Amino acid sequence: MQLKDSPILNVTLRMLFPFVVLFSFQVFSYGANAPGGGFQAGVVLGTIVVILELLWERRIYEDGFYRAMEVGGLFLLFAFAAAGWAATGRPLGGFYGWQGRGGMFSNVYVWFLNLAVFLKVAGSIVLLFRLFLGWRHEEA
Amino acid sequence: MKRPEREPPPFRSRALAAAAALLVLAVAGFARFGPLSVTVRFHEEVGEFADLARSLNIRNLVTAVYLGPRVLDTFLEALVVVLAVSGMAFVRERS
C-alpha cells in the first residue's frame, strides 16, 4: 500500500487542513501581541501544503497562486519601504504611529508587515519545495 | 544460492557510533559535573525593549525588535528567501 492510499493520513490531513490554515492566519494576525509572527505563520501554511502535496502527489493550486502570494508580500514590503523612505528618509519607517485597538490591530502597521512576511514566506516555501521535487523527479 | 551483496552505508558506522557514544558521555558528564544552576543575570536593555514595545502598543518583545529597529534586517531576510526561489528556478531552467 502506498502512502497516498492510507485512509488515516488522508482523512486526518484533509480535516486538519482548514484548521491549520486558520491557525496560520491567527499566528500572523496576533504576532504583535502573542508568540508568533509572519515567518512562523508562513512556515505553518507552507508546511501543510507541502505535506498534502507529498501525500497526494499532485499540486494544490498552481504555481501562479503561490507566486502571486510571494509577489504580493514582496510588493507590500517594497511599498512600505518606499513610502517610509519618502516620508521620513528611512526605509520602512514612519508608520508605527498607525495604532488601533485590540490584540489584532493594536499596531496596524506591524500587522501589515506581518501579513507581507507571511505571504512571502508561505509562497516561497511551497515554490521551493516544488522546484526541489521537480528536480529530483527529473534525475530519477 | 548467492546472497545479494549489501550496499555499504553512506556513512562510516563505527565513526558514527563513536560520535554517539562521545555525545552520551559528554551529556552524562555535564549532568554529573556541570554547574548545578544557571546564573541569572539581569540585562538593563530589557527595560528599553519594554519601553519600545509600549511605544508601539504591542506586547511581543521579539516582534517589537524584529519589526521595529531591525525591520530593515527583516526586509533583507525576506529578500534572501526570494533570491533562493529565483536561484533555484534559474538553475533548474539551465539544467
gemmi code that builds the backbone of each chain (N, CA, C; Angstrom):
import gemmi

chains = {
    "A": [
        ("MET", (0.846, -1.210, 0.000), (0.000, 0.000, 0.000), (0.875, 1.252, 0.000)),
        ("GLN", (0.522, 2.174, -0.854), (1.297, 3.408, -0.901), (0.781, 4.401, 0.135)),
        ("LEU", (1.649, 5.390, 0.389), (1.300, 6.380, 1.414), (0.001, 7.102, 1.086)),
        ("LYS", (-0.200, 7.397, -0.209), (-1.385, 8.175, -0.592), (-2.676, 7.361, -0.454)),
        ("ASP", (-2.555, 6.038, -0.322), (-3.746, 5.200, -0.158), (-4.169, 5.065, 1.300)),
        ("SER", (-3.370, 5.603, 2.203), (-3.688, 5.449, 3.618), (-4.925, 6.275, 3.981)),
        ("PRO", (-6.014, 5.624, 4.409), (-7.214, 6.394, 4.764), (-7.004, 7.248, 6.004)),
        ("ILE", (-6.149, 6.774, 6.918), (-5.922, 7.536, 8.159), (-5.273, 8.878, 7.824)),
        ("LEU", (-4.183, 8.817, 7.029), (-3.488, 10.055, 6.660), (-4.397, 10.964, 5.839)),
        ("ASN", (-5.116, 10.363, 4.884), (-5.978, 11.172, 4.008), (-7.040, 11.908, 4.793)),
        ("VAL", (-7.759, 11.171, 5.632), (-8.866, 11.785, 6.368), (-8.336, 12.793, 7.384)),
        ("THR", (-7.284, 12.394, 8.107), (-6.752, 13.279, 9.155), (-6.258, 14.595, 8.566)),
        ("LEU", (-5.434, 14.494, 7.511), (-4.861, 15.713, 6.951), (-5.915, 16.560, 6.247)),
        ("ARG", (-6.868, 15.889, 5.615), (-7.935, 16.643, 4.936), (-8.751, 17.446, 5.956)),
        ("MET", (-9.022, 16.807, 7.108), (-9.792, 17.513, 8.139), (-8.957, 18.566, 8.836)),
        ("LEU", (-7.648, 18.307, 8.909), (-6.760, 19.225, 9.620), (-6.476, 20.483, 8.804)),
        ("PHE", (-6.523, 20.354, 7.490), (-6.071, 21.425, 6.608), (-6.724, 22.792, 6.904)),
        ("PRO", (-8.075, 22.888, 6.966), (-8.657, 24.214, 7.225), (-8.270, 24.788, 8.573)),
        ("PHE", (-8.100, 23.906, 9.566), (-7.717, 24.400, 10.889), (-6.278, 24.911, 10.893)),
        ("VAL", (-5.420, 24.245, 10.131), (-4.034, 24.703, 10.055), (-3.960, 26.054, 9.332)),
        ("VAL", (-4.774, 26.193, 8.274), (-4.811, 27.482, 7.561), (-5.301, 28.580, 8.509)),
        ("LEU", (-6.338, 28.276, 9.264), (-6.871, 29.239, 10.232), (-5.826, 29.574, 11.293)),
        ("PHE", (-5.129, 28.548, 11.749), (-4.090, 28.744, 12.766), (-2.985, 29.646, 12.231)),
        ("SER", (-2.613, 29.443, 10.968), (-1.556, 30.288, 10.406), (-2.018, 31.743, 10.334)),
        ("PHE", (-3.297, 31.961, 9.996), (-3.826, 33.331, 9.988), (-3.768, 33.935, 11.394)),
        ("GLN", (-4.107, 33.101, 12.368), (-4.095, 33.586, 13.752), (-2.672, 33.938, 14.190)),
        ("VAL", (-1.709, 33.082, 13.798), (-0.325, 33.296, 14.233), (0.224, 34.614, 13.693)),
        ("PHE", (-0.088, 34.939, 12.421), (0.454, 36.220, 11.927), (-0.392, 37.403, 12.371)),
        ("SER", (-1.715, 37.195, 12.523), (-2.584, 38.308, 12.907), (-2.302, 38.797, 14.325)),
        ("TYR", (-2.008, 37.852, 15.218), (-1.748, 38.219, 16.608), (-0.253, 38.218, 16.916)),
        ("GLY", (0.553, 38.240, 15.872), (2.002, 38.190, 16.071), (2.546, 39.345, 16.884)),
        ("ALA", (1.831, 40.449, 16.931), (2.323, 41.597, 17.682), (2.097, 41.436, 19.181)),
        ("ASN", (1.136, 40.630, 19.550), (0.788, 40.537, 20.972), (0.846, 39.131, 21.528)),
        ("ALA", (1.239, 38.173, 20.733), (1.344, 36.791, 21.195), (2.523, 36.153, 20.478)),
        ("PRO", (3.015, 35.023, 20.988), (4.114, 34.355, 20.274), (3.729, 34.041, 18.836)),
        ("GLY", (4.609, 34.330, 17.931), (4.318, 34.072, 16.517), (4.762, 35.245, 15.668)),
        ("GLY", (4.252, 35.296, 14.451), (4.632, 36.359, 13.533), (4.511, 35.866, 12.108)),
        ("GLY", (4.925, 36.694, 11.175), (4.759, 36.366, 9.771), (5.566, 35.156, 9.316)),
        ("PHE", (6.817, 35.067, 9.766), (7.665, 33.948, 9.356), (7.070, 32.616, 9.812)),
        ("GLN", (6.713, 32.583, 11.099), (6.195, 31.319, 11.647), (4.904, 30.920, 10.948)),
        ("ALA", (4.020, 31.894, 10.744), (2.733, 31.591, 10.104), (2.947, 31.114, 8.672)),
        ("GLY", (3.872, 31.733, 7.968), (4.171, 31.314, 6.597), (4.707, 29.893, 6.550)),
        ("VAL", (5.551, 29.557, 7.522), (6.092, 28.194, 7.564), (4.972, 27.191, 7.874)),
        ("VAL", (4.058, 27.551, 8.759), (2.936, 26.649, 9.095), (2.102, 26.375, 7.846)),
        ("LEU", (1.734, 27.420, 7.136), (0.896, 27.239, 5.938), (1.651, 26.473, 4.844)),
        ("GLY", (2.899, 26.874, 4.625), (3.688, 26.205, 3.593), (3.874, 24.728, 3.896)),
        ("THR", (4.081, 24.417, 5.179), (4.337, 23.027, 5.549), (3.121, 22.141, 5.314)),
        ("ILE", (1.930, 22.618, 5.655), (0.743, 21.771, 5.468), (0.490, 21.549, 3.975)),
        ("VAL", (0.747, 22.571, 3.176), (0.580, 22.396, 1.720), (1.586, 21.380, 1.193)),
        ("VAL", (2.833, 21.497, 1.655), (3.871, 20.565, 1.211), (3.533, 19.136, 1.628)),
        ("ILE", (3.075, 18.956, 2.861), (2.729, 17.601, 3.341), (1.610, 17.013, 2.486)),
        ("LEU", (0.587, 17.816, 2.206), (-0.534, 17.313, 1.406), (-0.102, 17.002, -0.023)),
        ("GLU", (0.759, 17.834, -0.572), (1.228, 17.575, -1.939), (2.083, 16.316, -1.995)),
        ("LEU", (2.873, 16.093, -0.954), (3.663, 14.858, -0.903), (2.762, 13.645, -0.811)),
        ("LEU", (1.696, 13.784, -0.032), (0.792, 12.651, 0.171), (-0.018, 12.359, -1.089)),
        ("TRP", (-0.586, 13.389, -1.665), (-1.489, 13.183, -2.810), (-0.747, 13.114, -4.140)),
        ("GLU", (0.526, 13.513, -4.115), (1.348, 13.530, -5.335), (0.705, 14.359, -6.438)),
        ("ARG", (0.100, 15.424, -6.041), (-0.422, 16.380, -7.019), (-0.375, 17.778, -6.396)),
        ("ARG", (-0.540, 18.777, -7.250), (-0.419, 20.151, -6.762), (-1.722, 20.651, -6.166)),
        ("ILE", (-1.607, 21.368, -5.064), (-2.773, 22.058, -4.518), (-2.649, 23.504, -4.985)),
        ("TYR", (-3.417, 23.899, -5.920), (-3.324, 25.183, -6.628), (-2.050, 25.213, -7.484)),
        ("GLU", (-2.117, 25.998, -8.522), (-0.990, 26.065, -9.456), (0.115, 26.959, -8.903)),
        ("ASP", (1.244, 26.943, -9.579), (2.373, 27.780, -9.160), (1.995, 29.252, -9.108)),
        ("GLY", (1.130, 29.674, -10.023), (0.763, 31.092, -10.107), (0.157, 31.617, -8.820)),
        ("PHE", (-0.589, 30.779, -8.135), (-1.214, 31.194, -6.872), (-0.150, 31.543, -5.830)),
        ("TYR", (0.843, 30.657, -5.703), (1.895, 30.885, -4.695), (2.847, 31.988, -5.136)),
        ("ARG", (3.018, 32.096, -6.467), (3.857, 33.194, -6.961), (3.174, 34.526, -6.675)),
        ("ALA", (1.839, 34.539, -6.808), (1.092, 35.765, -6.502), (1.213, 36.114, -5.020)),
        ("MET", (1.172, 35.091, -4.160), (1.357, 35.337, -2.724), (2.726, 35.946, -2.460)),
        ("GLU", (3.731, 35.347, -3.081), (5.103, 35.806, -2.869), (5.282, 37.242, -3.371)),
        ("VAL", (4.808, 37.466, -4.568), (4.962, 38.803, -5.160), (4.128, 39.829, -4.388)),
        ("GLY", (2.936, 39.410, -3.937), (2.093, 40.318, -3.149), (2.783, 40.745, -1.865)),
        ("GLY", (3.366, 39.780, -1.162), (4.093, 40.108, 0.069), (5.270, 41.016, -0.188)),
        ("LEU", (5.992, 40.687, -1.259), (7.161, 41.490, -1.620), (6.750, 42.910, -2.010)),
        ("PHE", (5.641, 43.004, -2.750), (5.146, 44.319, -3.168), (4.792, 45.171, -1.940)),
        ("LEU", (4.114, 44.547, -0.962), (3.763, 45.283, 0.258), (5.020, 45.805, 0.954)),
        ("LEU", (6.021, 44.923, 1.072), (7.260, 45.332, 1.752), (7.945, 46.480, 1.013)),
        ("PHE", (8.018, 46.339, -0.323), (8.669, 47.403, -1.106), (7.862, 48.696, -1.040)),
        ("ALA", (6.528, 48.571, -1.040), (5.685, 49.768, -0.975), (5.894, 50.507, 0.346)),
        ("PHE", (5.928, 49.749, 1.449), (6.159, 50.383, 2.754), (7.571, 50.950, 2.842)),
        ("ALA", (8.539, 50.232, 2.235), (9.910, 50.731, 2.258), (10.012, 52.062, 1.513)),
        ("ALA", (9.390, 52.105, 0.335), (9.448, 53.334, -0.472), (8.689, 54.466, 0.204)),
        ("ALA", (7.503, 54.141, 0.734), (6.693, 55.182, 1.379), (7.407, 55.720, 2.615)),
        ("GLY", (7.998, 54.801, 3.394), (8.728, 55.238, 4.589), (9.927, 56.085, 4.226)),
        ("TRP", (10.602, 55.701, 3.166), (11.772, 56.464, 2.706), (11.347, 57.868, 2.278)),
        ("ALA", (10.244, 57.928, 1.544), (9.783, 59.235, 1.072), (9.317, 60.111, 2.237)),
        ("ALA", (8.689, 59.478, 3.238), (8.102, 60.262, 4.329), (9.135, 60.682, 5.368)),
        ("THR", (10.046, 59.757, 5.708), (10.954, 60.037, 6.825), (12.427, 59.955, 6.471)),
        ("GLY", (12.729, 59.461, 5.280), (14.132, 59.276, 4.920), (14.660, 57.927, 5.348)),
        ("ARG", (13.859, 57.134, 6.070), (14.276, 55.794, 6.491), (13.356, 54.775, 5.835)),
        ("PRO", (13.904, 53.779, 5.147), (13.035, 52.749, 4.548), (12.236, 52.031, 5.628)),
        ("LEU", (10.973, 51.829, 5.378), (10.066, 51.106, 6.276), (9.773, 51.856, 7.577)),
        ("GLY", (10.182, 53.098, 7.658), (9.930, 53.854, 8.887), (8.756, 54.808, 8.720)),
        ("GLY", (8.285, 55.317, 9.838), (7.310, 56.410, 9.764), (5.858, 56.042, 9.931)),
        ("PHE", (5.539, 54.751, 9.997), (4.116, 54.381, 10.104), (3.771, 53.695, 11.420)),
        ("TYR", (4.713, 53.706, 12.353), (4.467, 52.979, 13.604), (3.398, 53.650, 14.470)),
        ("GLY", (3.071, 54.858, 14.174), (2.031, 55.544, 14.937), (0.618, 55.135, 14.522)),
        ("TRP", (0.534, 54.299, 13.500), (-0.760, 53.852, 12.994), (-1.272, 52.734, 13.909)),
        ("GLN", (-1.812, 53.148, 15.036), (-2.188, 52.174, 16.064), (-3.694, 52.111, 16.255)),
        ("GLY", (-4.131, 50.917, 16.631), (-5.558, 50.717, 16.839), (-5.835, 50.098, 18.191)),
        ("ARG", (-6.859, 49.275, 18.231), (-7.245, 48.651, 19.497), (-7.300, 47.132, 19.342)),
        ("GLY", (-7.305, 46.461, 20.484), (-7.453, 45.005, 20.473), (-6.149, 44.290, 20.228)),
        ("GLY", (-6.190, 42.970, 20.351), (-4.971, 42.189, 20.189), (-4.499, 42.108, 18.764)),
        ("MET", (-5.414, 42.224, 17.824), (-5.051, 42.042, 16.419), (-4.492, 43.325, 15.796)),
        ("PHE", (-5.182, 44.429, 16.023), (-4.788, 45.676, 15.365), (-4.270, 46.714, 16.365)),
        ("SER", (-3.573, 46.236, 17.384), (-3.014, 47.212, 18.333), (-1.995, 48.097, 17.624)),
        ("ASN", (-1.324, 47.532, 16.629), (-0.485, 48.352, 15.755), (-0.729, 47.875, 14.323)),
        ("VAL", (-1.458, 48.664, 13.575), (-1.894, 48.247, 12.239), (-0.692, 48.067, 11.300)),
        ("TYR", (0.314, 48.914, 11.464), (1.487, 48.814, 10.582), (2.228, 47.492, 10.802)),
        ("VAL", (2.369, 47.114, 12.080), (3.026, 45.838, 12.386), (2.195, 44.685, 11.827)),
        ("TRP", (0.882, 44.798, 11.874), (0.023, 43.754, 11.292), (0.277, 43.633, 9.790)),
        ("PHE", (0.377, 44.779, 9.115), (0.631, 44.725, 7.665), (2.014, 44.136, 7.357)),
        ("LEU", (2.995, 44.487, 8.191), (4.335, 43.914, 7.970), (4.306, 42.406, 8.161)),
        ("ASN", (3.598, 41.964, 9.212), (3.472, 40.519, 9.432), (2.747, 39.850, 8.269)),
        ("LEU", (1.725, 40.510, 7.752), (0.989, 39.962, 6.600), (1.914, 39.802, 5.399)),
        ("ALA", (2.721, 40.842, 5.155), (3.630, 40.795, 3.999), (4.625, 39.653, 4.137)),
        ("VAL", (5.202, 39.517, 5.320), (6.182, 38.451, 5.539), (5.500, 37.083, 5.433)),
        ("PHE", (4.290, 36.987, 5.966), (3.536, 35.728, 5.905), (3.304, 35.290, 4.457)),
        ("LEU", (2.798, 36.214, 3.638), (2.520, 35.882, 2.233), (3.781, 35.437, 1.514)),
        ("LYS", (4.828, 36.184, 1.755), (6.076, 35.905, 1.049), (6.680, 34.570, 1.458)),
        ("VAL", (6.713, 34.315, 2.753), (7.326, 33.066, 3.230), (6.491, 31.853, 2.808)),
        ("ALA", (5.173, 31.938, 2.953), (4.310, 30.801, 2.597), (4.465, 30.472, 1.109)),
        ("GLY", (4.394, 31.497, 0.269), (4.541, 31.274, -1.168), (5.904, 30.712, -1.514)),
        ("SER", (6.951, 31.252, -0.898), (8.318, 30.823, -1.216), (8.550, 29.382, -0.815)),
        ("ILE", (8.037, 28.983, 0.336), (8.281, 27.617, 0.810), (7.674, 26.602, -0.153)),
        ("VAL", (6.437, 26.858, -0.581), (5.786, 25.907, -1.499), (6.524, 25.872, -2.837)),
        ("LEU", (6.906, 27.046, -3.335), (7.606, 27.087, -4.630), (8.963, 26.387, -4.548)),
        ("LEU", (9.681, 26.642, -3.443), (10.982, 25.984, -3.270), (10.821, 24.477, -3.240)),
        ("PHE", (9.822, 24.011, -2.503), (9.571, 22.574, -2.410), (9.295, 21.994, -3.796)),
        ("ARG", (8.471, 22.680, -4.557), (8.126, 22.154, -5.888), (9.351, 22.123, -6.798)),
        ("LEU", (10.185, 23.159, -6.682), (11.386, 23.180, -7.509), (12.305, 22.016, -7.167)),
        ("PHE", (12.488, 21.769, -5.877), (13.339, 20.650, -5.463), (12.739, 19.327, -5.919)),
        ("LEU", (11.440, 19.188, -5.748), (10.783, 17.922, -6.095), (10.873, 17.673, -7.597)),
        ("GLY", (10.641, 18.693, -8.394), (10.744, 18.560, -9.844), (12.130, 18.155, -10.266)),
        ("TRP", (13.107, 18.713, -9.601), (14.486, 18.392, -9.910), (14.761, 16.919, -9.626)),
        ("ARG", (14.284, 16.456, -8.465), (14.541, 15.062, -8.087), (13.837, 14.105, -9.048)),
        ("HIS", (12.628, 14.471, -9.475), (11.917, 13.602, -10.405), (12.642, 13.504, -11.736)),
        ("GLU", (13.232, 14.629, -12.155), (13.946, 14.608, -13.421), (15.184, 13.719, -13.358)),
        ("GLU", (15.819, 13.712, -12.165), (17.034, 12.915, -12.015), (16.732, 11.426, -12.006)),
        ("ALA", (15.538, 11.066, -11.486), (15.223, 9.640, -11.307), (15.047, 8.945, -12.646)),
    ],
    "B": [
        ("MET", (22.747, -20.854, -3.041), (22.170, -19.593, -3.506), (23.039, -18.423, -3.018)),
        ("LYS", (23.385, -17.598, -3.965), (24.271, -16.488, -3.595), (23.464, -15.326, -3.021)),
        ("ARG", (23.925, -14.881, -1.859), (23.205, -13.754, -1.247), (23.574, -12.456, -1.957)),
        ("PRO", (22.595, -11.589, -2.146), (22.935, -10.309, -2.799), (23.858, -9.481, -1.910)),
        ("GLU", (24.788, -8.807, -2.569), (25.742, -8.008, -1.791), (25.059, -6.772, -1.238)),
        ("ARG", (25.369, -6.531, 0.026), (24.766, -5.343, 0.649), (25.540, -4.101, 0.245)),
        ("GLU", (24.796, -3.059, 0.023), (25.457, -1.794, -0.303), (26.090, -1.228, 0.956)),
        ("PRO", (27.285, -0.671, 0.839), (27.877, -0.065, 2.037), (27.063, 1.152, 2.451)),
        ("PRO", (26.919, 1.377, 3.766), (26.147, 2.550, 4.204), (26.836, 3.836, 3.756)),
        ("PRO", (26.068, 4.893, 3.543), (26.670, 6.142, 3.058), (27.461, 6.875, 4.135)),
        ("PHE", (27.560, 6.296, 5.327), (28.329, 6.936, 6.399), (29.203, 5.864, 7.050)),
        ("ARG", (30.175, 6.270, 7.792), (31.035, 5.315, 8.492), (30.354, 4.952, 9.804)),
        ("SER", (29.867, 3.716, 9.886), (29.041, 3.345, 11.043), (29.842, 3.357, 12.335)),
        ("ARG", (31.121, 2.941, 12.272), (31.928, 2.947, 13.505), (32.170, 4.370, 13.994)),
        ("ALA", (32.467, 5.248, 13.034), (32.696, 6.643, 13.410), (31.431, 7.254, 13.992)),
        ("LEU", (30.279, 6.890, 13.406), (29.004, 7.414, 13.905), (28.729, 6.896, 15.309)),
        ("ALA", (28.985, 5.590, 15.533), (28.773, 5.010, 16.857), (29.689, 5.661, 17.884)),
        ("ALA", (30.949, 5.895, 17.477), (31.904, 6.532, 18.390), (31.456, 7.949, 18.729)),
        ("ALA", (30.955, 8.663, 17.713), (30.494, 10.033, 17.949), (29.292, 10.043, 18.875)),
        ("ALA", (28.362, 9.072, 18.668), (27.182, 8.996, 19.524), (27.574, 8.680, 20.953)),
        ("ALA", (28.537, 7.730, 21.119), (28.991, 7.376, 22.466), (29.636, 8.576, 23.144)),
        ("LEU", (30.414, 9.316, 22.379), (31.071, 10.511, 22.914), (30.039, 11.537, 23.369)),
        ("LEU", (28.993, 11.690, 22.565), (27.937, 12.642, 22.899), (27.219, 12.236, 24.185)),
        ("VAL", (26.921, 10.936, 24.300), (26.250, 10.444, 25.513), (27.136, 10.665, 26.727)),
        ("LEU", (28.437, 10.370, 26.575), (29.374, 10.577, 27.692), (29.444, 12.045, 28.089)),
        ("ALA", (29.471, 12.908, 27.076), (29.558, 14.340, 27.346), (28.325, 14.821, 28.096)),
        ("VAL", (27.145, 14.344, 27.669), (25.902, 14.758, 28.340), (25.875, 14.237, 29.773)),
        ("ALA", (26.288, 12.958, 29.935), (26.305, 12.387, 31.281), (27.306, 13.138, 32.160)),
        ("GLY", (28.459, 13.453, 31.586), (29.468, 14.187, 32.334), (29.002, 15.568, 32.734)),
        ("PHE", (28.298, 16.218, 31.810), (27.784, 17.558, 32.124), (26.740, 17.468, 33.233)),
        ("ALA", (25.883, 16.414, 33.143), (24.851, 16.256, 34.175), (25.483, 15.988, 35.544)),
        ("ARG", (26.623, 15.252, 35.541), (27.250, 14.892, 36.825), (28.132, 16.009, 37.361)),
        ("PHE", (28.936, 16.587, 36.498), (29.946, 17.541, 36.971), (29.655, 18.993, 36.564)),
        ("GLY", (28.625, 19.213, 35.807), (28.335, 20.563, 35.329), (27.789, 21.454, 36.442)),
        ("PRO", (27.576, 22.721, 36.130), (27.049, 23.626, 37.152), (25.644, 23.215, 37.576)),
        ("LEU", (25.359, 23.403, 38.867), (24.062, 22.970, 39.391), (22.930, 23.880, 38.936)),
        ("SER", (23.227, 25.140, 38.757), (22.161, 26.055, 38.340), (22.722, 27.059, 37.350)),
        ("VAL", (21.855, 27.670, 36.645), (22.256, 28.673, 35.662), (22.268, 30.036, 36.341)),
        ("THR", (23.318, 30.778, 36.064), (23.396, 32.112, 36.657), (22.448, 33.050, 35.921)),
        ("VAL", (21.559, 33.634, 36.665), (20.607, 34.562, 36.055), (21.161, 35.973, 36.169)),
        ("ARG", (21.238, 36.626, 35.032), (21.791, 37.975, 35.025), (20.749, 38.918, 34.426)),
        ("PHE", (20.513, 40.001, 35.096), (19.526, 40.946, 34.570), (20.185, 41.886, 33.576)),
        ("HIS", (19.596, 41.968, 32.405), (20.132, 42.863, 31.373), (19.312, 44.155, 31.373)),
        ("GLU", (20.032, 45.246, 31.531), (19.365, 46.539, 31.630), (18.572, 46.880, 30.369)),
        ("GLU", (19.063, 46.375, 29.206), (18.432, 46.768, 27.946), (17.018, 46.210, 27.790)),
        ("VAL", (16.667, 45.227, 28.641), (15.308, 44.688, 28.566), (14.288, 45.802, 28.817)),
        ("GLY", (14.648, 46.685, 29.728), (13.763, 47.816, 30.030), (13.534, 48.694, 28.800)),
        ("GLU", (14.618, 48.853, 28.017), (14.483, 49.669, 26.792), (13.555, 48.990, 25.789)),
        ("PHE", (13.704, 47.654, 25.683), (12.831, 46.925, 24.755), (11.378, 46.999, 25.211)),
        ("ALA", (11.194, 46.927, 26.529), (9.819, 47.027, 27.052), (9.236, 48.401, 26.731)),
        ("ASP", (10.066, 49.437, 26.878), (9.595, 50.788, 26.535), (9.262, 50.895, 25.055)),
        ("LEU", (10.121, 50.251, 24.239), (9.895, 50.259, 22.785), (8.562, 49.581, 22.454)),
        ("ALA", (8.337, 48.402, 23.054), (7.083, 47.678, 22.792), (5.890, 48.505, 23.255)),
        ("ARG", (6.048, 49.183, 24.393), (4.947, 50.017, 24.903), (4.660, 51.169, 23.941)),
        ("SER", (5.727, 51.745, 23.393), (5.515, 52.868, 22.464), (4.858, 52.395, 21.165)),
        ("LEU", (5.116, 51.126, 20.789), (4.488, 50.577, 19.574), (3.094, 50.031, 19.846)),
        ("ASN", (2.713, 50.003, 21.131), (1.410, 49.468, 21.543), (1.290, 47.972, 21.249)),
        ("ILE", (2.405, 47.255, 21.396), (2.371, 45.800, 21.233), (3.044, 45.162, 22.449)),
        ("ARG", (2.828, 43.853, 22.625), (3.336, 43.174, 23.815), (4.431, 42.156, 23.524)),
        ("ASN", (4.576, 41.753, 22.276), (5.584, 40.753, 21.934), (6.932, 41.451, 21.724)),
        ("LEU", (7.864, 41.210, 22.659), (9.152, 41.902, 22.590), (9.951, 41.501, 21.344)),
        ("VAL", (9.805, 40.242, 20.933), (10.534, 39.785, 19.734), (10.046, 40.556, 18.510)),
        ("THR", (8.718, 40.654, 18.388), (8.159, 41.411, 17.255), (8.572, 42.876, 17.341)),
        ("ALA", (8.587, 43.410, 18.562), (8.972, 44.817, 18.730), (10.374, 45.069, 18.196)),
        ("VAL", (11.261, 44.073, 18.347), (12.638, 44.252, 17.864), (12.718, 43.995, 16.359)),
        ("TYR", (12.165, 42.850, 15.905), (12.419, 42.478, 14.503), (11.537, 43.219, 13.505)),
        ("LEU", (10.435, 43.799, 13.993), (9.673, 44.685, 13.106), (9.793, 46.144, 13.545)),
        ("GLY", (10.658, 46.396, 14.528), (10.895, 47.768, 14.984), (12.233, 48.268, 14.483)),
        ("PRO", (13.229, 48.335, 15.389), (14.533, 48.863, 14.952), (15.231, 47.982, 13.920)),
        ("ARG", (14.929, 46.655, 13.899), (15.622, 45.763, 12.960), (14.753, 45.422, 11.752)),
        ("VAL", (13.805, 46.281, 11.430), (12.883, 45.948, 10.338), (13.595, 45.851, 8.985)),
        ("LEU", (14.683, 46.613, 8.856), (15.426, 46.543, 7.590), (16.086, 45.163, 7.437)),
        ("ASP", (16.556, 44.611, 8.561), (17.113, 43.251, 8.514), (16.048, 42.253, 8.093)),
        ("THR", (14.849, 42.427, 8.645), (13.749, 41.531, 8.289), (13.445, 41.626, 6.802)),
        ("PHE", (13.473, 42.837, 6.304), (13.221, 43.076, 4.878), (14.260, 42.350, 4.013)),
        ("LEU", (15.527, 42.498, 4.406), (16.592, 41.846, 3.635), (16.511, 40.329, 3.764)),
        ("GLU", (16.109, 39.869, 4.946), (15.938, 38.429, 5.161), (14.868, 37.882, 4.223)),
        ("ALA", (13.809, 38.661, 4.067), (12.731, 38.247, 3.164), (13.259, 38.174, 1.726)),
        ("LEU", (14.127, 39.113, 1.386), (14.691, 39.098, 0.027), (15.578, 37.871, -0.205)),
        ("VAL", (16.221, 37.406, 0.868), (17.076, 36.224, 0.733), (16.240, 35.014, 0.305)),
        ("VAL", (15.041, 34.878, 0.893), (14.174, 33.747, 0.541), (13.748, 33.863, -0.927)),
        ("VAL", (13.407, 35.068, -1.336), (13.026, 35.278, -2.739), (14.192, 34.932, -3.663)),
        ("LEU", (15.386, 35.323, -3.227), (16.588, 35.025, -4.014), (16.789, 33.514, -4.129)),
        ("ALA", (16.499, 32.795, -3.054), (16.642, 31.328, -3.081), (15.683, 30.724, -4.107)),
        ("VAL", (14.439, 31.197, -4.110), (13.455, 30.675, -5.077), (13.894, 31.010, -6.499)),
        ("SER", (14.296, 32.262, -6.709), (14.715, 32.673, -8.055), (15.936, 31.881, -8.503)),
        ("GLY", (16.884, 31.689, -7.582), (18.092, 30.936, -7.913), (17.781, 29.511, -8.291)),
        ("MET", (16.899, 28.888, -7.534), (16.512, 27.509, -7.830), (15.839, 27.412, -9.198)),
        ("ALA", (14.927, 28.366, -9.453), (14.217, 28.358, -10.738), (15.204, 28.539, -11.883)),
        ("PHE", (16.179, 29.425, -11.681), (17.173, 29.702, -12.719), (18.020, 28.454, -12.990)),
        ("VAL", (18.510, 27.840, -11.916), (19.368, 26.662, -12.071), (18.589, 25.530, -12.725)),
        ("ARG", (17.336, 25.392, -12.361), (16.525, 24.296, -12.922), (16.268, 24.511, -14.416)),
        ("GLU", (16.048, 25.770, -14.764), (15.861, 26.064, -16.194), (17.100, 25.753, -16.991)),
        ("ARG", (18.258, 26.048, -16.404), (19.513, 25.840, -17.120), (19.903, 24.379, -17.217)),
        ("SER", (19.449, 23.568, -16.237), (19.959, 22.190, -16.196), (19.149, 21.298, -17.143)),
    ],
}
model = gemmi.Model(1)
for chain_id, residues in chains.items():
    chain = gemmi.Chain(chain_id)
    for i, (resn, *xyz) in enumerate(residues, 1):
        res = gemmi.Residue()
        res.name, res.seqid = resn, gemmi.SeqId(i, " ")
        for name, pos in zip(("N", "CA", "C"), xyz):
            atom = gemmi.Atom()
            atom.name, atom.element = name, gemmi.Element(name[0])
            atom.pos, atom.b_iso = gemmi.Position(*pos), 0.0
            res.add_atom(atom)
        chain.add_residue(res)
    model.add_chain(chain)
structure = gemmi.Structure()
structure.add_model(model)
structure.setup_entities()
